[in-house]
Amino acid sequence: MSVGTGIVIGLIFLGLIWLYVSTWQRWRWKRIILWCFGILIVPILGFFGWLWTTSYMESRPYVEEQMWI
């Protein structure tokens, strides 16, 4: 990580803290965090489900439809 990347990530983090401090009484932060968590978890679970399904289907025997010459 370069210095510029560290500065950008640090400023984003400080910006999120500032946003929380200035809106903690007006916004429903638990609901926002749960939605963000759900938005991240659903694609990850779908990806691992796809990996499991493809590995399972490749391990099963299948019918040869054509002979190799």
Buried (B, 14 or more C-beta within 10 A) or exposed (E): EEEEEEEEEEEEEEEEEEEEEEEEEEEEEEEEEEEEEEEEEEEEEEEEEEEEEEEEEEEEEEEEEEEEE
